[in-house]
Every structure is written in structure tokens, then in C-alpha cells.
């Protein structure tokens, strides 16, 4: 299991501008808040599931053994039995809500999956304020994480939602986990990055409500590395 250990100075929220997407982006910029969704809407079906590893000590009696010269009776051997029992966040009552952010702006799959195929935006937030206190790194494992009975008794639903599977590791995800629908920001919104396919009219629209407090960047895919690079828009 691996965890992003070096805490980043900034995080990014990727958004589509399709449908109500532009309205949601304006809501972030004007009201300085992040929507926290029901965790069951997250992409990985294994979200919020952990396994309790139950280890039982057993004593097994062997049948009588006759070797011709010797006879053995009432032989016992020690054996361990390992069982797994599934625990799910949804069984804990009130469901926590999650806002997903990323520590990377460069990975093209983030733009492909979460910004409408490079037609959306990514909003950059400073970690200097309450976001830095509340956003927690996600750990990635090959499958559903396992915990001993002693450890699982200490787990909170929020702890269970800080694990997901290896295929999502490229996201470098951080999560805000809370009961409320919106997380209110008291730290800076640094910049808005526009995808390489974003319509120019959206740039003009968002500039009107954000300048001069927010910087704007255009992005493109580097043909040599395949990663996303950005350039400041004057």
C-alpha cells in the first residue's frame, strides 16, 4: 500500500463545463465553496469497504495412526484459521460526503476523465488555509484493505474512505470528508487552468467574474512527454 507522503502546496479540482458544469465552476469561484458528494457516487465500486481479518486458533485431533510397529492415539495439532469479514461505510448510519481533489495538473487522464476530455477546467487552491487542515491523502492498495479485529474497531467511516485501489493511483487524490454538503474555503483560489479544447467563450465568461484575483492558464499536451503543460495567460 502506498501513500502520497509529501504534502503538496496546492490542490486542483477538475470540472467539466458541459451542462450545469459552468454554473458549478462559477459557484466555486464566487461563493468559495466545494461541493461534497455522497460517497456512493465515487467511481470505484470498492469505495468504503474494508475487510476484517479474523484469525482463530484451532486444535485438531488426528485419527489413530497405526504404522505396524507403533500406534499413536489422541494426537492434537495446532492450526490457525483465517477468515475475512466485510465492513462497509453504508452500514454505519449517516453517510459521510466526499470532495475529491488532486495533487497533479499534468496527468492527461485527469483532464480526460474529469474535465470532459480537455474541454473543461481545473481550479487551483492553496493549501495554506483550512483546506490544508482538512484535505487528507488517499492510500492505494492492490485490493480492499484488510485490518485486524483490534484495528478495525478503531476505524471511523472517514478512515475507510481514505483507501482505494491501485488503478486510481495516477489521480494523486486528496479528499475532504465531512457530513455537510459544502466545504467553505477560507484560503486562496490561485488559478484556473483551461483545457486544450476548452471553448474561448468560457475563458471570457470566467475572466469577467474572477480577474484580477485569480490567474488564468491555458494548457496543451506536450508531444514528447504526453503530459499536460501550462502557460500563463496575460
C-alpha positions, 0 to 999 in steps of 0.5 A: 500500500502506498501513500502520497507522503509529501504534502503538496502546496496546492490542490486542483479540482477538475470540472467539466463545463458541459451542462450545469458544469459552468454554473458549478465552476462559477459557484466555486469561484464566487461563493468559495465553496466545494461541493461534497458528494455522497460517497456512493457516487465515487467511481470505484465500486470498492469505495468504503469497504474494508475487510476484517481479518479474523484469525482463530486458533484451532486444535485438531485431533488426528485419527489413530495412526497405526504404522505396524510397529507403533500406534499413536492415539489422541494426537492434537495439532495446532492450526490457525484459521483465517477468515475475512469479514466485510465492513462497509461505510453504508452500514454505519448510519449517516453517510459521510460526503466526499470532495475529491481533489488532486495533487497533479495538473499534468496527468492527461487522464485527469483532464480526460476523465474529469474535465470532459476530455480537455474541454473543461477546467481545473481550479487551483487552491492553496493549501495554506488555509483550512483546506490544508487542515482538512484535505487528507491523502488517499492510500492505494492498495492492490485490493480492499484493505484488510485490518485486524479485529483490534484495528478495525474497531478503531476505524471511523467511516472517514478512515475507510474512505481514505483507501482505494485501489491501485488503478486510481493511483495516477489521480494523486487524490486528496479528499475532504470528508465531512457530513455537510454538503459544502466545504467553505474555503477560507484560503486562496483560489490561485488559478484556473487552468483551461483545457486544450479544447476548452471553448474561448467563450468560457475563458471570457465568461470566467475572466469577467467574474474572477480577474484580477484575483485569480490567474488564468492558464491555458494548457496543451499536451506536450508531444514528447512527454504526453503530459499536460503543460501550462502557460500563463495567460496575460 
